[in-house]
Amino acid sequence: MRNLFNFIIRNSHWLLAILLIVFSFYLVFAHNPYQRSVYLTSANNVTGWFYTMSSNVTSFIHLRKNNQMLLEQNAVLENELFSLRSYINNLAVTASSDVDAFVRDSTEQTQFSFIPSEVVNLSFSGVNNFITINKGSKDGLKPDMGVISQRGVVGVVANVSTNFSVVIPIINPMFRLSAKLKNSDNYGSISWNGESVNTAQLGELPKHEIYQAGDTVMTSFSRIFPKQTIIGFVSGIGKTSDDNFNTFNIKLATDFNSLQDVLVIDDQFYEEQKLLENTLER
């Protein structure tokens, strides 16, 4: 108690000054409506700023959750779409046949399923571009799985760890994919010349190939991607060193500059087809 009294006595002039300042503010705001309104407005502005920041953070968290939910729903819809497409193709074959001895198995296994994933890193600084996603072996991912966005082809899984995977994108010189124009029976090969992340090249198409700017380019024969998966759209004629073939510049359907979410393709028959075809290479 004595120490408290000594402290008050030693600092009495400071304490008196503080009391006088507080009392002065009280007189100003209690008897001056204008000053009181200025104070309240300033306080409301500060409080409003904090509430706004808090609301923005909360909205961002909810947005990420909503995006993840939408991506998972999109994966389900993609599964249903491919199942429906296969069913329609089978109906078309059945309708064109005179044989009615075969009945479609209602328990037939769906070939493709889709695993939603988020992009955690993009490296487009050089020619050896890659993408890292947040799904790995514990989620069922393996090398050579195809990766798509909601718009089109992204790339192929190259390496896998427990929780992450590295994807070689279509905008990498190592990437190759069989492709065709939508309304054509001629097949070519997709590659990337290292120039623009928005454009790839479709080569090895015959000179007589009829095309128009904007024609859809899609996958053809591939172990990794389903047929008719969109790759991009013809934007013009590219450079070629062979007089017998055309090379088209392709505006890619996937926007790699804003890529955040992808779907990894799980082909249920991939290993079976690979093992069978590899027997011919021995």
N, C-alpha and C positions, 0 to 999 in steps of 0.2 A: 504493500500500500504506500509506504514511504517513497519507494522508487517511482510510483505513479505520480505522486504529488510533485516530486522533484522534476520529472519529465514535463509536467504541465507548466511548472514555474519557468523552466528553462526555455520552453517553446511557446510561452504565452502570447508573444507578439504574432507568431505565425498562426496560432489557433484563432486569435482575435481577428486577424486579417481574413481567414477562411470564413469565419462566421459572418463578418461584414459583407463579404462577396456573396455568400448564399442569401443573406437577407436582402441585398441589393437586387439580386435576380428575382427574388420573391416579389419585391415591390414593383419591379418592372413588369413582370408577367401577370401579377394579380390586378394591377390597376391600369394596364395598357393593353387593350384588346388587340391592337395591331401586332405588337411584339409577341403576344401569346399565340396569335394565329400563325405568325412566321415560324415560331418554335414548333408548333404542332404540325405544320406542313412539312418542315424539315425532318421531324421525327417520323412522320408517315412515309416520306420518301425513302428514308433509310430502311424502315421496316418493310416497305413494299419491295425494295431491292432484294433484301434477304429472302422474302417470300418467293419472289420471282426466281431467284437462283435455286432455291430449294425445289420449286415446282419444275424447273427445267431439268434438274438432276433426276428427279423422280420420273419425269416423262421419258428421259433418255433410257433409264433402266427398264421401264415398261415397254418402250419401243423395241429394245433388244429382245425382250422376252416374246413380244408379239411377232417379231421377225423370225425368231426360231420356231414359233408355232406355225407360222405361215409356210416356212421351209419344209417342216415335217408334213404338213397337209399337202404341199405340192408334191412331195415324194410319193405320198399315197395316191394322189391323182395321176401321177406319171405311171405308177404301177397299173392302175385301172385302165389308163389310156392304152398302154401296150397290150394288156390282156384283151381289151375290146378290139384293137386293131388286128390282133392275131385271130380272134374269133370271126371277125368280118372276112378276113382273107380265107379262112377255112370254109366259111359259108359260100364264098364266091367259087372256090374250087369244087365244093360239093354240088353247087347249082349247075356247074358246067359239065358235070359228069353224069353218065347214065347209070352208074353203079350206086345202089342204095344199101349195099351190104355192110357199110361201115357206119357206126354210131359214134358220135363225138363223146369222149370220156369227160364227164363233168368234173372229175378230180384231177384232170391233166395239170401237170406242174407248170407254173408260169416261169418263163425263161429269165426275165429280167426283174430285179428289184432295185430300189434306189435308197442310198444312205445319205441323209442330209449332213452337211458339214460347213464349217465357217472358215474363211480364209484368215490366217493369222499373220502371214507375211507374203509380200510380193517383191520379187527382184527382177526389174526390167532395166537395169543399168547397163547391161551389155548384151552380147548375143546369147550367152548361156543363161537364159531366163528360167526362173523356176517359181513355183507357188508352194507355200506350206499351208496345210489345212490341219484342223484340230481333231481329226479322227485317225486312229491307227489300228494295229493288229487286234487290240482288244475289242474293237468295233467291227471286226470282220474284214478289214481292208487288206489287200494284197497287191504286190506289184502287177502291172499290166491291166489294172482296172481302168475303165474309161471314166472321165469326169466331164460333166456338162453343167451349164448354167441354165437359168430359166429360158434363155434365148437360143442357146446352141452349144456346140462343142467347145470345151475348155482345154483338155489335154488328157494325159495318161499318168497314172500313179507310177512313179519310178522306184522310190524307196519308202520303207515303212518302219516305224518304231512302235512302241507300245501305244503311245498317245497321239502321235503325229504322223503325217505322210507328206512326202515331197512329190509334187506334180510337175512333169515336163509339159509345158503348155504348147499349143499350136504355134505360138510365136517363139519357137526355138528351132535352130537349124537341124537338130537331131530328130525332130518330129516328122513323121510321114503317115499319110492316111489315104486310103483309096476313096475316091469321090467321083461324083457325076453331076451333070446338070439335071434338074428335076424332070424335064421332058425329053431326056436323051437316053439311049442305050449304050453310049460310049463311056468308058471309064478312064479316069486320069488319076493323078496323084497330087495331094496337097503338100506344099512345102512353104518355107518362109525365107525370104531373101535378106532378112536382118535390117530392113529399113524402117517400117512403120508397125507399131503394135496394133494398128487397126486393120492392117491389110496382109493377106497371105496370097499365095499363087497356086493356081490349079493348072498343072502342066500335062503333057503327053496326050492331049486331045487332038484328033485329026483336024487338018486344015478345013475340011468341008463341014465341020461342026457348026450348026446354025445357033446363034445366040443373040440375046438382046441384053442391054444394060438392065440390071435389076433381077435377072434370072436367078432362081434359087439354086444354091449348091448344097448337096447333101451327101451323106455317107452312102457307100455302096457295099462292097464285100469287106467285112472286118470281123476279126475275132472279138474286138473290144467294144465296138459301138453297134447298136441296133441299126438296121437299114433305115434310110430316110431320116436320119437325125440331121437337123439343119447345121450347116457350117457357116454359111454366109451368102453373099449376093454378088453377082458379077458387076464389077465397076468399070471394066475396060480390058483392052488387050495389053498384055505384058511383054517383056523381052523374051526372046527365044533364040537358041542357037541352031535349031533344027528346022529346016524348011518344010518338013512334012507334018509338023505338029504346031498347035497353038498353045500359048500360055496365057491364062486369064488372070487379071488381078481380082482378088476377092475381098470385098468389104466384110470383115468378120461380124457374125451376128452377136458374139459376146463382146461386151465393152470391158476390156481388161483394166482400164483406168479406174473404174468404179466397182470392180468385182469384189463382193463381200461374202456371198453364199453360193455353194455349189452342191451338186448331187453326184455321188459316186455310184457307178453302175456295177451291180453285182450280177454277173451272168452265171446262172446256175449250171449251164452246160459247158462253160469255158474249159475247165480242166479236162473233161471228157474229150472234147474236140481237139484240144492241144495234144493230148497223149496219142490219140488216134492218128493225127496228121504227122506227128513226130516219128511214128513207126516207119514212114516212107523215107525218112531222111537218114536212117542208119545204114 
